Amino acid sequence: MTAEGAELAGWARMLADGTRATVCLALLDGRAWTASELARVAKVSRPTISEHLNVLVTGGLLTEVRQGRHRYVRLAGPDTAELIEGLAALAPRRTEVANSLSAVSKRDAFARARTCYDHLAGKLGVALADAMTERGLIDWSDGIALTPEGQAWLEDLGITVEARRGRPAVRSCLDVTERRPHIAGAVGAALCAHALRNGWVKHISGGRALKVDGAVREFGLPSGVVRTLRSP
């Protein structure tokens, strides 16, 4: 076995455990969580979740944040988040039966619009990627890249893309519900932050789902798409 193969196998073993996979999926909301919060989500005891978190932190999938006596953990970064989302999208899709109106609403809201770490996902994220492609703002001919027209469009919206060392300007991320790409990278993060800042989307309590406002059409989405995305 090569050193690279051993490293990849080590990462795979970290995510092969259901509790650790559940933790990583929960952390896709981009927040820092306490061990107690994650224990409730994973339905395990506090000592058990601590053991799993130590494995994930040591392995580099999570990073630890200390504030006074409190310990928080979060995903190590956007690359890790995109890895988790991509793996989840490639996993065989199970047909889940929603047995209550609340469960149906929660499932539909998650699929309609949500955050994937720090960028937009779900039908909204995919629709935005489609609209940017159709308008020539991103180019897929050699991977994915922001075009000069795309840069001008961002400037017109007043969006500043924060360059971060080691993070590409734009990257595609396979959407876990739509099974098609949405926009990640620094541009994806800037678009999501702009939408939240202007109230075009708002967080729905208790998860990653977002409520969509009609003003999101300023992203250049067709009016029919916007009507579909607006939360009931």
C-alpha positions in Angstrom: 0.0 0.0 0.0 1.3 3.5 -0.9 1.4 6.3 1.6 -1.3 8.1 -0.4 -3.5 5.0 -0.4 -3.1 4.7 3.4 -4.1 8.3 3.9 -7.2 8.0 1.7 -8.2 4.8 3.5 -7.8 6.6 6.8 -10.2 9.3 5.7 -12.7 6.8 4.4 -12.6 4.9 7.8 -13.5 8.2 9.6 -16.7 8.6 7.5 -17.5 4.8 7.5 -19.0 5.2 11.0 -22.7 6.3 11.0 -22.3 8.6 14.0 -19.3 10.4 12.6 -21.1 10.8 9.2 -24.1 12.2 11.0 -22.0 14.7 12.7 -20.4 15.9 9.5 -23.7 16.2 7.8 -25.1 18.3 10.7 -22.0 20.6 10.5 -22.8 21.4 6.8 -24.8 24.4 8.2 -21.4 26.2 8.7 -21.9 26.8 12.4 -19.7 25.7 15.3 -21.6 23.1 17.5 -21.1 21.9 21.0 -20.6 18.2 21.8 -23.9 18.2 23.6 -25.8 19.5 20.6 -24.2 16.9 18.3 -24.9 14.1 20.8 -28.6 15.0 20.6 -28.5 15.0 16.8 -26.6 11.7 16.6 -28.7 10.2 19.4 -25.6 9.0 21.4 -24.3 9.7 24.9 -22.0 12.6 25.7 -18.9 10.4 26.3 -19.5 8.6 23.0 -19.8 11.7 20.9 -16.6 13.1 22.5 -14.7 10.0 21.3 -16.0 10.4 17.8 -15.2 14.2 17.8 -11.7 13.5 18.9 -11.2 11.1 15.9 -12.6 13.7 13.5 -10.5 16.5 14.9 -7.3 14.4 14.9 -8.0 13.3 11.4 -8.4 16.8 10.1 -12.1 16.7 9.1 -13.1 19.0 12.0 -11.5 21.9 13.7 -11.9 22.8 17.4 -12.9 26.2 18.6 -12.4 27.1 22.3 -14.3 29.9 24.0 -13.6 30.1 27.6 -14.4 26.7 29.1 -16.6 25.8 26.2 -15.5 23.6 23.3 -17.0 23.9 19.8 -16.3 22.0 16.6 -16.9 22.8 13.0 -15.9 21.5 9.6 -12.3 22.2 8.8 -13.2 24.4 5.9 -15.1 24.7 2.6 -13.2 22.0 0.9 -14.2 19.5 3.6 -17.9 20.7 3.3 -17.9 20.2 -0.4 -16.4 16.7 0.1 -19.1 15.7 2.5 -21.9 17.1 0.3 -20.5 15.4 -2.8 -20.3 12.0 -1.0 -23.8 12.4 0.2 -25.0 13.2 -3.3 -23.3 10.1 -4.7 -24.8 7.8 -2.0 -27.8 5.7 -3.1 -30.9 7.8 -2.5 -33.4 6.3 -0.1 -37.1 7.1 -0.5 -38.2 8.5 2.9 -41.8 8.4 3.8 -42.9 11.6 5.5 -45.6 10.6 8.0 -46.8 14.0 9.0 -47.5 17.4 7.5 -44.5 18.9 9.5 -42.2 16.2 8.1 -43.4 16.9 4.5 -42.9 20.7 5.0 -39.4 20.2 6.4 -38.4 17.8 3.6 -39.7 20.2 0.9 -38.1 23.2 2.5 -34.7 21.4 2.6 -35.0 20.5 -1.1 -36.2 23.9 -2.2 -33.4 26.1 -0.7 -30.7 25.6 1.9 -27.1 26.4 2.7 -24.3 24.0 2.0 -21.7 25.3 4.4 -21.4 28.9 3.1 -23.1 28.7 -0.3 -26.6 28.2 -1.7 -27.9 24.7 -2.5 -31.1 22.9 -3.3 -33.3 23.9 -6.2 -32.3 27.6 -5.6 -28.6 26.8 -5.8 -29.0 24.7 -9.0 -31.3 27.3 -10.6 -28.7 30.0 -9.9 -26.0 27.9 -11.5 -28.2 27.4 -14.6 -29.0 31.1 -14.9 -25.4 32.1 -14.6 -24.5 29.5 -17.3 -27.2 30.7 -19.7 -26.1 34.3 -19.3 -22.4 33.5 -19.9 -21.4 34.5 -16.4 -19.6 31.2 -15.8 -17.9 29.0 -18.3 -17.8 25.2 -18.2 -15.7 24.5 -21.2 -12.5 23.8 -19.2 -13.7 22.9 -15.7 -15.6 25.9 -14.3 -14.5 29.5 -14.4 -16.0 33.0 -13.8 -16.1 34.9 -17.1 -15.3 38.7 -17.4 -19.1 39.2 -17.8 -19.5 37.3 -14.6 -17.1 39.6 -12.8 -18.9 42.6 -14.1 -22.2 41.2 -13.0 -20.9 40.7 -9.5 -19.6 44.3 -9.4 -23.0 45.6 -10.6 -24.7 43.8 -7.7 -22.2 45.3 -5.3 -20.7 41.9 -4.4 -17.1 41.7 -3.4 -15.5 38.2 -3.6 -13.0 37.7 -0.8 -10.0 35.8 -2.1 -8.8 33.2 0.3 -5.6 31.3 -0.1 -6.1 27.8 -1.3 -9.8 28.4 -2.2 -10.8 28.7 -5.9 -12.9 31.6 -7.0 -15.6 29.3 -8.3 -16.1 25.6 -7.9 -19.0 23.2 -8.7 -20.5 21.2 -5.9 -22.8 18.2 -6.6 -26.1 19.0 -4.9 -27.3 16.2 -2.6 -31.0 16.5 -3.5 -30.9 17.8 -7.1 -27.9 15.6 -8.1 -26.8 18.5 -10.3 -24.1 21.1 -9.6 -24.5 24.3 -7.7 -21.9 27.0 -7.3 -19.4 26.8 -4.5 -16.0 28.5 -4.0 -15.4 32.1 -3.0 -18.0 33.3 -5.5 -20.6 30.9 -4.1 -19.9 32.1 -0.6 -20.2 35.8 -1.7 -23.5 35.1 -3.5 -25.0 33.4 -0.4 -23.8 36.2 1.9 -25.3 38.8 -0.4 -28.7 37.0 -0.5 -28.8 36.7 3.3 -27.6 40.3 3.9 -30.4 41.6 1.6 -33.1 39.4 3.0 -33.6 37.5 -0.2 -33.3 34.3 1.8 -33.7 33.8 5.5 -32.7 30.9 7.7 -35.5 28.7 8.9 -35.1 27.7 12.5 -33.8 24.2 13.2 -31.7 23.4 10.1 -30.1 24.5 6.9 -33.3 25.3 5.0 -33.9 28.8 3.8 -37.1 30.8 3.1 -36.9 32.5 -0.3 -38.1 36.0 -1.0 -39.2 37.2 -4.4 -36.4 39.7 -4.5 -34.0 36.8 -5.2 -35.0 37.4 -8.8 -32.3 40.1 -8.8 -29.9 37.2 -9.3 -31.3 36.9 -12.8 -33.6 34.0 -12.1 -36.6 33.6 -14.4 -39.9 34.8 -12.7 -41.4 31.3 -13.0 -38.4 29.8 -11.2 -38.7 32.4 -8.4 -42.4 31.6 -7.9 -41.6 27.9 -7.6 -38.8 28.6 -5.1 -40.8 30.9 -2.9 -41.7 29.3 0.4 -45.5 28.7 0.9 
